[in-house]
Amino acid sequence: MTRGNLTRLANGLMSTGRRRQPQGVFSWLLKCYAAVIALWVIWTTIFSTADVLALTIVFLTLMLVLVFFLIAPNDKPGAETPSPLDWGLVVASAACAIFFIGSIDDLANRISLLTPLTSAQLGFGVLITLLTLEATRRTVGLGLTLIATVFIIYNLAGHLLSGMFRHGYLPLSYFIDVNVYTSDGLFGVPVRVAATYAFLFVMFGTFLDSVRGGDFFFNLAARLTGRSTGGPAKVAVISSALFGTVSGSPTADVVTTGSITIPLMQRLGFSRNLAAGIEVAASTGGSILPPVMGSVAFIMAEYTGIAYSEIIIAALVPALLYYMGVLVQVHLYCKRHGLGQLAAEEVPSWSTVKRGAWLFLIPLAAMVIPLVIGYSPTFVALFGTGAIVICSLFSRRHRLTPKSLLDALATTTFRMVGVTAACAAAGLVIGGITMTGLATKFSSIVMLLAGDSTFMTLFFTAIITIILGMGMPTPSAYILAAVLLGPTLVNTLGLPMMSSHLFILYYAVLSALTPPVAVAAYAASAICGGNPVSIAAQAVRLAIFAFVFPFAIVYNPSITLDGTLLSCGLEIAQAFIATLAIAIATEGYLRQRLSPGVRLLLMAAGLTLLSPSGWPVLGGLIVVAVIVAYQLSGAGARRPATHP
């Protein structure tokens, strides 16, 4: 398949409906509707004692109504008002909302799979399933929609197959009962996370953006790194990391921060593909950077039962090493090719950075301190958002007006439209996997391919997770991989729950930058006009360390701060040196160019340092020390590189 065909296939899989920009009264009504949903989420978080299933039902059905108002059927320019088809889907969604919300009490008292479904329950169950698939297609694209559809077909027709994948006959009523009228499917964990943790942290990020928090983080990054070698690229890495941990979406991060950093890097001599690749690599890492990690950490907490606070502690060192690796590679590349710095007038002064800094630091403290004390993440996000609102009252420059409050609430809901649809589709997949026992069968296939080798099992898990994640949001990729592959790692291999799911999480995140379907790279290409496959290739090169480091998390769990102080210190030091070695080998430059043989030897030594402790680690340390000392001495100097 040629690159052009791959590009067209990727465009087809990722093509979504065009987001409308309604005007006038219609726009105001949509904002009010979206703001009411946001206020309802806040109210239920603080005051509601209703059943979790009931809250999930209300949230999803109300959001489906908004999807068909806000997202057009395709990406072609057209009217900013809904078509007759859209109105029909809106009415159908509203009917589902009325039916399900009105049936909450009956559903709470109903015994699933024992009490037969009524005709109305069956009909509305089928309707909301179809609406969810169409909402997913419009907001996320064909990739996840096709996966969900394939799983539905498998649930209903799998009894016609032969061999390992055959299952017993499942009538439509059974499928709808499990997938719609229990908490195992459509209204399950993914949508519950979207309606609570994810929604409230997106709200925090939206309110922070409303008081120009993005400007503060950019200025801070520019002040710290703007005058160093490759300063603009380092600004992109740091600012994207800070924004990405809140947004949790590599694509959203690329669009938000990349619109500033990519043109800036291009202006100072970076090629369009390299500038976009740096932004993609930096933005992708935001989903693994504590304390927020987007919505994936919350889904992992719900699915595994591990406390959210434990997850962010375990993920801290790997995330910092990821960004250190990216920064080192950016620095060496810029040093090798003589790429520039920010001009003096473009670097903000400390007084500019500090002006109003309290407005952004107090809300962060209002989140971190309660989180450390032990408050629920949902309340932590509310504390942070509340602190922004209160602090803005004391800042004439950043004060939130009633209009900006309405806009922030509505924008939060608008941003959650795609995430909610994707989570609902993932819920359908989970329900289908549960009722057919597919996860066990999938685990058997992985074990058959890998044999008794833990390494090969991890290798196939990584490959399958990346493939599952291509063209879909990170939370959906993690959910699918966790359900299909998690039992293999935890139950069959006996690996710890934390390291197993961090392993899966890493590769679910990396799917956003892995070609040919690298969603973050396609978003960046729209900004710079570059080739998305070339952009993805640059991003993979810069994030190369992240493709091998998850193995170290499994083999050296002390990297996740699980162990004694001595073991943690030693393994983190090994990982630190390994990161430097792999970064230097990838770029082929330290103080001078490295020969291919030296690069290969240094890469092998770096990988050895990620293995369990022992004589190979000592050998790797010696090799790294000798090569670095030799290169720094100038004895291995080669002709300087020219800019490509």
Secondary structure, 3 states (H helix, E strand, C coil): CCHHHHHHHHHHHHCCCCECCCCHHHHHHHHHHHHHHHHHHHHHHHCCCCCHHHHHHHHHHHHHHHHHHHECCCCCCCCCCCCHHHHHHHHHHHHHHHHHHHCHHHHHHCCCCCCCCCHHHHHHHHHHHHHHHHHHHHHCCHHHHHHHHHHHHHHHHHHHCCCCCCCCCCCHHHHHHHHHCCCCCCCCHHHHHHHHHHHHHHHHHHHHHHCCHHHHHHHHHHHHHCCCCCHHHHHHHHHHHHHHHHHCCHHHHHHHHHHHHHHHHHHCCCCHHHHHHHHHHHHHHHHHCCCCCCCHHHHHHHHHCCCHHHHHHHHHHHHHHHHHHHHHHHHHHHHHHCCCCCCHHHCCCHHHHHCCCHHHHHHHHHHHHHHHHCCCHHHHHHHHHHHHHHHHCCCCCCCCCHHHHHHHHHHHHHHHHHHHHHHHHHHHHHHHHHHHCHHHHHHHHHHHHHCCCHHHHHHHHHHHHHHHHCCCCHHHHHHHHHHHHHHHHHHHCCCCHHHHHHHHHHHHHHCCCCCCCCHHHHHHHHHHCCCHHHHHHHHHHHCHHHHHHHHHHHHCHHHHCCCCHHHHHHHHHHHHHHHHHHHHHHHCECCCECCHHHHHHHHHHHHHCCCCCCHHHHHHHHHHHHHHHHHHCCCCCCCCCCCC
